[in-house]
Amino acid sequence: MSDKWDESVWDQEDEDEQEDLAPSHEQLFFLIDASPGMLQPCGLAGSEEFEGKSWLEAAIQVAASIMRQKVIASSGDKVAVMLYGTREKSAAYGGMESTWVLQELEEPGADGIQALEAFRLSKFESQIGSASPAAAGRALLSAFWLAKIIIGKAAKTSKQATRRILLFTRNQEPLKVYQKGLDFSSEWKQLKGHINSLRDAHVALELYPMVAPGEAFEVQPFWRAVLLELRGQSDADYEELDEGTQVARIQDLVTLVRSKAHRRRAVGSFRWQLGGGLEVAVKLFQMLQPQRPAAMLKVHGENNAEVKAVLTGWIDRYTGEIMDATGATQAQAAPAAEGEQAAEGQQAAEGQQAAEREQAADGTQGKAAAAAAAAAPVQPPELRRYYPKPERNKVCRYPKVYVTPEEVRQIKGAGEGGMTLLGFKPLSCLKQHHQVRNCSFLYPDERSLPGSATAFIALHTAMGPDTMAVCRLAANRAREPRLVALLPQDEAVNEDGWQVQPPGFNVVYLPFSDDIRAPETDAGFAGPARHAASEEQVAAAEALVLGMKLGEDFHPALIQNPVLQRHYTVLEAKAAGDEPPPVEEAVEQDQTLPYWGENEEEVEALAAAFHEACGLGSDASPAKATKRKAEAPPVDEDALAALDIEGRAAKGTLGKCTNDQLKSWLRAKGLKLTGNKAELVARVQLHLGVAA
């Protein structure tokens, strides 16, 4: 099986959890080397986030960024941040030599994030310090020992969690694997024992060499041996080790670590029936999910304890009383309970008399029993619902059809779950408007059924890029069946050899005939007559389209949701005890608003020409819709003068200014604040009349 089809890239659950596909919590352990080599400037040219920082500060900033993302996307996950190779030791977890715990294993919170963001190299050197380079081996032993202790304690309370160690270092060989010849050193034997304990706990290790682009980092002999030992492989099996998933480079550290910090979890596992009794085990992954703010919780006004509903039930719409399973209110059920014991004797006597009369009846026993059953009061075993549900202020056209919850489950039942291949069609038959929801991704599940990957790869290769497979999909019996189209997707790698697009099938959900609407055939929608555009109008539209083309750097996946970002910005500020930033600042940073820069006047002219050619509305040119500007905050002249933007512009050193400094100067001059750093610098130079 090819490395590009390595299932470990997608299957992030423990091997023992084959049946449980519910997303489990994750525990991240940041092990950051604090030796003297990590105190050097990182030297990542062109990286604004790491500008002027050391390697140690860059690694801690990445940890803080991941914790901030976990608060938003994975509230149940836990994170621990530990330094090793330190001169001093922290008191946490018994005080291990040469280790310092910055963040204990817990759910990320405002205090922990603020503590990491406030980390400064000067404070570290004065209060904690780095150990001697000669003690690097002992420091690494203490780090793995500490990780083993923390993971052992965590495993007792959360057995289903997945655990990973993210190790940041510049030291290529902190200790010797071999002492003399092929004899293992004593330090390696101790480290090997810790690694074996981590392997038994199903802990994964990912190595992040803190080296600049172009700088070499030798993974072997030491780190290669560590990775192999943690995976339980021998040196002869090294070719099967996918270093790309365990050793990461530093070109884009934050983006790279964020992509690995959010695990891909399967949302379904089932068999794909190919016909003739042939089936393949596959897993379904959700690649795109709308991100929404978490639901608001209710808390007690005095102690802020979460208030939860402890009583649920059916309410009588007329009296507001709580009803039981039979539909009776508590007031109705109380007398019945009191008289239940007294009525037992009477019911027994009546039952005996009825039995005697039935036996004495000649040829009328069946009719008498049926009449008695019809006359007896019906006690519904549970509340019922009915279809169709009438709309408000409208009379239902059909009589009410009452159903019980069990009947509802039978109605929704769609037969067997899984996916069945119906056949193949040209990809040209699939139109863009056929996609009724977000696509999913299909990948083979080799663990569940050996040989599935081979059949999957063969079918994927044979289909080619111009063919799609049409299938019936029902992930389980509770899901209604859907028609889906499977589109082959080939592997894609970047210039550094990193996989940016995995191979597999994109699952496109197709509409049924019941879902298709054709409003263009309705005369009330399209109008009684169709109007043809003149050549002049088409030419004006073409000019507008060409003039408003977005650049190659524009992509929706790179634009943040302004409402969501504002929501979490306010929450973070309140959690930290700070004042939330003004709304005007959020509007300025809203990347969904149109911004054409120097081409704004040209775009307006093209829009006006198109408006005139089509004769939209009145003959008068439309008034330009201007956004109401908020009142500018007072300008601190002293702080503005201290920035010396004019002097830096004359020297050509504006690139050393931060975005906040440039925006402060632009805000004082009443200029726009949108765009990246290069655009901000260009706007300052244009205003000052300085050549770029």
N, C-alpha and C positions, 0 to 999 in steps of 0.2 A: 504494500500500500504506500503510495507516494506521500512525502512529507506534507504536501499541500492539502492532503485529505486527512491530516492528523486530527482525530476526533477530540483530542484534549483541547484544541483551540476553541471548540464550541461547548463541549460537555464540561461544565464547571461544577457539577455536583459530585459528591463523594461516591465512590464505587459501590458502597453498601446501600445507597439510596436509589435503587433502580426503579422502585414503584412510586416513590414520593416525588412528584414533580413540582410541589409547591416551593416557591422561592424561599430559601433559607437565609438566615442572617449571615453576615460576613464579619470576620475579625481581621483587621490589618495591623501588622507590626512593622513599624519603621525602625530599622537598625541603621543608624547614621554614624559613620566613622568620624571621630573628632580628633584624629591625629594631626600633627603639624602640617602635613601636606594638604589637608582639607581647609586650612586657614588661608591659603593663597587665593588671590583674585581669580574668579572663574574665567574671565577673558572670553565670554561668549559675545562676540561682536554682533551688533545689530539686534541684541535681545534687550528690549526695554525693561522687562520684568527682572532681569538679573544684572542690570547695569550697576557697576560699582560694588557688587557683592562678592563675598568669598564663596568657595564651593560649599562650605558648611551652611552658610546663610541661604544659599540657593536650595539646598536639599530640605532645610526646615521650611522654607517658603512653599515648596511643593507639598510638604505634609500639611501645612495650614490650608492650602488650596483644596486638597483632597478632603480634609475635614469639613470645609465649608460646603463642598459639593455633597458630602454625605448627609449633612443636615437637611439639604433640600430634597435629595433624591432617595436616600436610604436611611430613614430615621432610626431603624432598629439595629444598624451596624455599629460596631465598636472599633476604636482606633487607639493604638498605643504608640508613643514616640520615645525612642531611647537612643542615647548617645553612648558610644563605647570608645575606649582609648582616651579617657579623661583622667586628669590628675586627681581630682576629688571624686568622691562617690556620694550618691544620694541615699537617703534613709529608706526609700521605698523598696519593698520586697526584701527586706533584710540587709540592704546595703551591700551590693555586689561590688567587688574591686573593679576599678577602671570603668565603671558604668554610671550613667546619670539618666534618670527617668524624667523627661520633660512632660509627658502626658501618660498617665496610667490608663490601662485598658478600660474604656468606658465610652458611652455614646458621646459623640462630639457635641460640645456646647459653646456658648459665647465666651466663657472664661478661658477654656482651653485654646480656642482659636486666637483670642486676644493675646494670650501668653506667648504663643508661637510667633505671631506677627510682630510682637514687641521684642523678639530676640535680636540682640546686637552682639557683634563680634567682640567689641571692647569690653562689654560686661561679662561675656563668657571667659575671656582671657584673664580678667581680674578675679572672678569668683570661682570658676570651675577649672579652666586650663586644660592643656593637652598633656598626655603622658609622653614619656620618652619613646622615640621610634623603636627602640630595642624591646619595648614591652608590647609591641603590636600583637604578637601571638597570644600572650596571656589575656590581652584585652578582648580579642575575638572569642577566646574560650569563655570568658565571663559573659560576653554578650549572648552567645548561644545557650549557655547555662541559664541565664536570666530569662531568655525567651522560652526555654523548656519549662521553667517553673511557672511562668505566667500562663502559658498554654495549658499546663496540667491543671491549674486551678480553674481556668475558664471552661475546660472540657467537662467538669463536674456539673456545671450549671446550664450549659448550652451545648448539648451533644450534637445537634444538627447543624451547627455553624460551620462554614468553610473558613479556613485560616490560611493566610499568606504572610510571608515575610518579605518586605521590600528593603533590600540592603544597598546602601549608597557608600561607595568607597573609591579612593584613588590608589590604594595599596594593591599591587598585583600579586604579591606573595607575602602575606603577613606572617606565615610560619612555613617551615619545611615539612613536606610530606614524608620524605625519606631522610634518614639520618646517615646511614652508610650503605651504599649499594642499593639493595632492594628492601632493607629493613625500615619499617615505619618508625617515625620519630615518636617519642612519648607524647608530645603535644598533639600530634595528629590522631593518636589512638584515643586521647581524651575527647577531641573534637568529634571524632567518628562516633563515639558513644552518644554524644548529644544529638548528632544528626540522625542516628538511628531512632532515638526517642521521638524526634520531630516527624520522621517518616511514619512511624507507627501511629502518630496522631493525625496523619493525612495532611501535613503542612507542606505548602508549596513555597519555593524560594525563587525570587526574581532579583537578579543582580543588575544594578545600575552603575556602571563605571562612570565616575565623575571626571571625564576628560573632554577637552575641547575638540571640535571637528578637525579631523586630520591627525590628532594625537593618538598614538598607538596604546592599546591596553591588551596585554597578553592574558587571555583567559586560562591558558594552561601554563604550568602544570597544576597550580593550586585550585583555582576556582572551577576548573573543569572537573577535578576530582570531587569537589564539594557537591556540584550539581549532579554528577553521576551517582554519588553515594546517597543523596537524598531521594533519587528516583529508583534506587535499588538496582542500578545497572553496573555491569563490569566494564572495564576499559575496552574490551573487545566489542561491546555493544555501542560504542561512542557514536558510530555513524547514525544510529537511530535517535540520538538526542537532538531535539530541535532547539538549538541555542537561541533562535529568533524569538521564542516565547519565554525565555528565561534570562537572556542578557540583552539589555536595552542600551541604546546610545543616548547621547545627551543633546542632539541637534535641536529637538523641540521637547524639552523635558516635561513641561507642564501638560502639553497636549498628549504626549505619550503615556504619562502616568495616569492621566484622567481616563484615557481609553482603556487602560488595564485595571483601573480602580472600579469600574462598573462592569460586573460580570454578566456575560450573556447566559440567560437561563431559559431552558426549554419550557414552552407553554403547553406542549402536548407530545406524547409519544405513542405511536400506533404502527400498524402494519399496512404496507402499500401493496394491494393485490394487483399483480401485473397480468393475470390470466393464466389458465392452465394449471392452477394450483401453486404458481410461483408467487411468493410474497417477499417483501423487503422491509426490514425494520427501519423506521425513519423517526426523526425528531423535528418538531416545528418550533421555530424561533420568531419572536415578534421583534422586528428591527426598528419600528417607529411607534412611539406611544405618546399621545398628547400629555404635556406636563401642565398640571393644574395645581394651584395652592391647596394645601391640606385643609381638611374641614375644620371649622372653628369649634373649639371645645368650650363647654360651660364649666365654670369654676365657682367655688364658694366665695362669697364676698369678704369673708373674714380671714380665712386661712389659705385661700387660693387652691384648695384641694379640688380635684376634678369631680364634678357632679355627674353621676351616671343614673340612668333610669333603672330602677329595680323592680318595677311592676309594669307589665304590659298585658293587654287584653283587648277584647272587643267592647265597644262603648255603644250603648243604646242611643240612637240618633235623636230620640224624642225626650228621654229623661236624663241622659248623660250617665246612667248607671252602668257599672261593669257587668258584663254577661259572662256566663260560664260556657263550657263546650256545647251544652245543649241549647244555647240561645236564651236561657232564663237569666234574669237579673238576680242579684244577691237577695233582694227583698222577696222575690218569688221563690228562691231556692231555700230560704231559711225555714218558712212554715213546712215546706215539704220534708226537710230534714227532721224537723221536730216530730211530724206525724208519721214518719217512715216506719218506726218500730211498732206503733199502734196499728198501722195498716197491714202489717205483714200477716197477722192472724186472719183478718178479714179477707185478704187476697187469697190465702190458702183455702179458706172455706168456700169462697166463690169458685175457685178453680176446681175443687172437688165436686161441687154441685154441677158445674158445667160439664165435667167429664161424665157424670152419671147420666145427664140428659142426652149427651151425644151417643152414649152406648145404647140408650133406650130408643133412640130415633131409628125409624125403619127406612133405609135408603136415602136419608137426608143428611147423613153425617158430613159429607164433603161440603154441601151447600151451607150448612149451619156454621162450619168452621170458617168458611170464606166470609160469611156475613159478620161473624164475630170479629174477625181480623179487620174488616173494613170499618166496623163501628168503633174499634178501639182507637184511642188517641195516639197519633204518631209522635214518637220522641226522636227527633233527628240526632244522630250520633255526633254531629259536628256542624259548624256553620257552613253554609254553602254560598257559592257565587253563581252568577248567571251570565249568559251571553245572549244577544249582544248588549253591551253596556250603553244605555240611552244617553244621548247628548243632552246638555242642559237646555231646558225650555223647548225640547222637541219630543214628539211622541215616537216611541219605538215602532218600527214597521213590523217587527216579528214578535211572537210571544217569547217570554223569557224562558231560556233553556238553563235549568239549574244543574250545576255540576259540583262535585266534591273535589277536594285537593287530589285525591287518588285518581279521579277521572281526568283531571287536568294533566297529570303526569302521563296518563295513557294517551291523551290527545297529542301531547308534544313529543311523544316517543317517535323516533325516526328509524327504528330498526338497529342494525349492527353499526358500531362505530368503525372508524378507519377510513382508508382512501382506496378507491378502485379506479384503475385506468380504463377510460372509455375509448381512447384513440388519439390520433395525432392530426393536426391541421397546420397549414402554413401560418407563420407568425403575422403575415400581412392581414389575416382575418381579425386580429385583435386591434380594436380601436382604443384611443385614449379614454373615451367616455364610458368604456366597459368596466373600468376600475371603480368599484362601488365602495371600497374601503382601503385602509392601509395594507400594503403587501406584507406577506410573511416570508420566511426563508426555510427551505427544506434541506436537511443534511442527514446522511446515513447514520444509523445507530448500530455500530459494529458490535458493541458489548451485548446488546439485547439478543441479536441474532447473527452469529458469525457468518461471514460471506455476504452480508448486506452491502458493505462498502464496494465489493467487487462488482456486484450486479448494478449498483447505483452508478458507479463510474462508467461502466460499459454503456449503459443507457444514456448517460449524460454526454459521452463522447460521440455516440452514434447519431444523436438528434441534431447536433450542429446548431449554428446560430439562427437559422431561418425556420426552425420548426418548434412548435409548442405542443405539449401534451395536455389533453383535456381529461379531467378526473372528477369523480364525485368524492367530496370530502365531508366527513362528520367525525370530528376529533374524538367524540365519545357518544354514547347513546343519548345523552341529554341534549346534545347539540343538533340543531336542524341541519340537514344536508345542504351543501353548497356545491355549485359547479365552479371549478377553479381551473386556471390555465397555468401550467408549469413552464417557466422560461429559463433555459439554461444560462448560467452565469459562469464565465471563466475566471480563473485566478488572475489578479493584477498585483504587481509589486511596484514600489517606487524605485528611484535611482539607487537607493542604498540597499535594495534587496528585501525591504520589509513588505509584508503582505498588507495591502490596503483594500483588497477586495477578495473574499474567499470564493472558492468554487462551490457550486450547488445549484439549486433551483429557486427562483423567485416565484412565489405563489400569488397569483393575481385572482382575486375573487370576482366572478362574473355575475351579471344580473340575470334574473329569471324574466320571462316574458311579462310577469305580473309587475315587475319593477320598472319597466320601460315606459317613459312618457314621451309624447310627440307634440309639444306645444306649437311647433311651427306649422302643423296641419290645421290648427284652429284659427279660423278667420278672425275671431275676436282677439287673438294674440298677435297674429302676423298682419292683420289688416286685410281688407278686401282686395287690394291691388299690391303688386310688387313694384317697387321703384328701382330703376336702374341708375347707377352713378355715372356721371359724365367723365370724360377723360381728364378734365381739369380737376375735378374732385378727387379722382384716383391719384393723380399726380401730387396733389396737396397732401393726401394721406400718406403716400410713399415718402415724401420729404419729411413728414412728421415722424414716421416710424424710424427712418434712418437717423434723424437728429436726436431721438430719444433712446438710442440703443445703449444698454447697460454694458459696462466694461466686463472684462473676463474675471476681475476680482470680485464681482458681485455674485453671491450665491445665497439662497434663503437659509441654508444650513449654518451660515456664519452670522446670521442676524438674530439677536436675542429678542425674546418676547418683552416688550417694554412694560407691559402691565405686570407680568410675573417678576421682572427685575425690580420694579418699584415696590412691589409687595414685600419681597424679601429684604430689600434695602431698608425699608421702614422697620421691619421686624428686627433686623440685626441692630439698628440704631437704638431701638427701644430696649432690647436685651442688654446692650452695652451701657445704657443710661445716658445716651447722647440724644441730641435733637435730630430728628429726621431731616435730611436735606430738602431744600425747597422743591416744590413741584416743577418750577421752571427749569431746574437743572435736569430733571428726568425728561422733560420735553426736549431739551437741547440734545440729550443723548439718545433720543428716539431715532433709530436707524430706519424705521419704516416710513418716515417723512421724506418727501422728495427733496433732493439736493443736487443741483446741476453745476454748482461752482461757477466757473468762468463762462460756461455755456448757457447760463440761465436766460440771458436776454435773447439768445438765438432760439432757444426752445420756445420762449414766449412769442416770438415773431412767427415761428412755424405754426404754433397753435392758433394764432390770430388769422393766419392765411388760410388754414383749414376751416376755421369757423366762418370766414367770409365766403369761401368757395362753396360750402354746404348750405349757407343761409340759415344757420341755426338761430332760432329765436328772432329777436328784432334785428334791424339792420345795424344798430349801433354796436360797436365793439364791446365785448363783455368786460365788466369791471374786474380788475384783478382781485382775487380773493386773498386778502392778507391775513396773516395770523396775528392775533392780538398779542402784543409783546408785554411781558410782565415788567413791572417797575424794577429797574436795575438796582442791585444792592449798593450801598455806599462804597466808594473806592478808597482804599487805604493807600494814600500817596507815598508814605514812607516805605511800606512794603513793596510798592510798585517800583520805586526808585532803586531799592536794594537789589531787585532782579537785574537791573541794567540790561534790559532787552535790546535797547538801541546799540549799546556798546558791543554786545555779543553778536548782534547782526552785522555790525561793521567788521568784526574780526572773523565772521563766518563760523562761530561756535554755537549757533542756536541749537544744534543737534544735541548738545549736552544738557539742555533744559528739559525738565520733565513736562509731561502733558499738562499737569495742574498749573505749573508756572506759565506756560504758554497760554492756557485758557484764561488765567487771571488777567494777563495783559490784554488779550483780545476782548475780554468782557469789559474791561475799563475803556476800550476804544469803541465799544458798540459793534464789534464784528462777530461773525458767526463762530460757533465753537465746535461744530461737527467735523468729522473726519479723523483720520489717523494722524500720527505725529508728523509725517512728511507733509501732509496737507496743512497742518497748523503752522509749520515752519514756513511753507510757501506763502501762506496768507499774511504772516508777519512781514516777510520780505517784500511782498507786493505792496503792503500798506506803507512801509518805510521807503520804498523805491530802491531797495538794495538788490543787486543782481544775485541770482541763486548760485 
